[in-house]
């Protein structure tokens, strides 16, 4: 199908972009890369009255490390983040980005666009929640910051108001005793995940676990984050021990109904194996002090 008719604006200032959304009275949509939005328009699942293209807005293409944060602007492409030297400071991004769609899609799609789209089976929202990233939103009342774990409200539902724009996201950079893991299962590479896991473990100088976090995706209506610190401590980060200890967590986290691709029970089995493997891997990397990963 083709998209329903819509107006198009390409403002050069952020204030003008917000004004276009305000004037649309809830009927506007922001476009940056369009890799999520355009298919939705083509299927007429969304019928905006106007598309507001933010690619000409100055400053939204910035990718920079500032202090202990990596700041990613709203028009920064996923492939740029995947290969930029700065992103090596956030290894979980490097682990996750090769799983996002295909190279051609990553060359156009944006990190912030994926977050704003909030598909429950998408990789980048899970990364943002696992790391507790912060999103910068701008609306008619000004700028505000929302933590990723509070941003996602449901399937393709977020804290964004109709007149808001995500202008950037900042991720905490990894320390020398941080370890990460990421994996997903999909029918084909580039498909949305049937189940996936992002994991982060931090140890102290003595090798004791000070924090451990797992975020599951593809198994609920939004990324689901759980504190794994006690489990990793009691199992010593051993994969087989974790596998036996994750039953209650997996049963709680996987609440999506079965569909044509996988049943609820199958997703639980997938998540249990992936979580045990990736949390254990994150623990071992933290103990070795090898947060960095290959790009």
C-alpha positions, -999 to 999 in steps of 0.1 A, spaced: 0 0 0 9 36 -2 9 61 26 -22 83 31 -16 120 21 4 141 44 21 175 45 59 178 48 81 203 67 118 205 70 126 232 95 161 244 102 155 253 139 144 230 167 119 256 179 103 256 144 101 218 144 83 219 178 60 246 165 50 224 135 40 196 159 20 220 181 2 233 151 -6 198 139 -26 193 171 -16 158 177 -14 148 140 23 153 134 51 127 132 88 133 134 110 117 108 148 113 109 159 81 93 124 68 86 134 31 87 106 24 113 82 51 104 80 47 66 68 10 67 42 20 92 30 48 69 30 24 39 7 0 58 -14 29 69 -10 19 105 -3 56 111 -19 85 92 -2 117 102 -13 151 88 23 163 86 58 148 87 84 170 104 118 162 90 145 171 116 176 163 95 182 200 88 181 210 125 217 220 135 233 201 163 212 170 162 240 151 144 265 153 173 281 121 186 305 129 214 319 116 247 313 142 275 327 132 308 314 98 317 286 98 291 283 91 254 259 116 238 241 105 206 221 131 187 187 125 172 199 123 136 230 102 142 228 70 122 231 36 138 260 25 115 280 56 125 276 47 162 285 11 154 319 21 140 327 54 157 358 54 180 337 71 207 312 43 209 339 19 220 334 34 255 299 18 255 306 -18 246 270 -29 249 261 -7 220 289 -23 199 275 -58 208 239 -49 200 241 -28 168 251 -57 144 218 -73 153 198 -43 143 182 -49 109 207 -50 81 236 -28 71 216 -8 47 189 -1 73 216 9 99 231 33 74 199 53 74 181 44 107 189 65 138 195 54 174 170 79 188 144 69 161 145 33 172 140 44 208 111 67 199 95 39 179 96 16 209 91 -17 193 91 -43 221 113 -66 201 139 -40 191 175 -41 204 183 -5 212 155 1 237 168 -29 256 203 -16 256 191 18 268 171 2 296 200 -21 306 224 8 309 197 32 323 204 57 296 188 92 296 167 106 268 165 143 261 131 155 250 121 189 238 86 203 237 68 236 239 75 238 276 112 233 270 137 205 276 133 176 300 153 144 306 136 110 310 154 78 321 150 50 296 134 27 322 106 52 326 104 62 289 89 30 276 52 26 286 41 -3 263 42 -16 228 52 15 207 40 37 236 64 61 253 66 91 275 66 113 244 38 137 240 25 145 205 44 178 204 77 164 218 109 155 200 137 132 212 168 153 206 193 129 220 202 101 243 232 97 266 247 64 277 270 59 306 305 48 295 319 15 308 344 13 336 374 -11 338 354 -36 358 322 -36 337 313 -66 316 285 -70 290 266 -96 271 241 -95 243 223 -121 222 189 -127 206 171 -154 187 152 -146 155 139 -166 126 163 -149 102 191 -123 108 175 -89 107 141 -101 118 128 -89 152 138 -111 181 116 -139 194 136 -134 226 167 -114 234 189 -103 264 212 -74 272 233 -80 303 256 -58 324 278 -70 354 301 -48 375 326 -62 399 348 -45 426 386 -47 428 384 -80 447 362 -96 420 330 -94 441 298 -86 422 287 -50 430 259 -48 404 243 -70 378 214 -62 354 195 -81 327 171 -66 302 149 -89 282 132 -79 250 108 -96 225 90 -112 254 67 -85 267 52 -52 256 83 -33 264 119 -40 275 119 -57 310 148 -50 333 156 -71 364 183 -68 391 205 -99 389 230 -90 416 220 -116 442 217 -144 416 251 -137 401 266 -136 436 250 -169 448 258 -187 415 293 -173 412 284 -163 376 285 -199 365 263 -205 335 249 -239 345 241 -226 380 224 -195 366 204 -217 342 189 -235 372 182 -204 391 164 -183 365 131 -201 364 112 -176 386 127 -146 368 118 -160 333 83 -170 344 77 -134 356 93 -116 327 78 -134 297 42 -123 296 35 -120 259 10 -144 244 20 -169 218 19 -160 182 26 -175 148 63 -174 155 66 -187 190 46 -198 220 49 -183 254 66 -215 266 91 -215 238 100 -179 245 106 -187 282 129 -215 272 148 -193 248 151 -165 274 163 -188 301 192 -201 280 201 -167 266 200 -150 300 222 -176 317 247 -175 289 250 -137 285 249 -128 322 277 -154 328 296 -140 299 292 -105 312 305 -116 346 336 -133 331 344 -102 311 340 -80 342 364 -102 362 389 -102 334 385 -64 330 378 -68 293 348 -45 287 359 -36 252 346 -57 224 353 -60 187 334 -36 165 
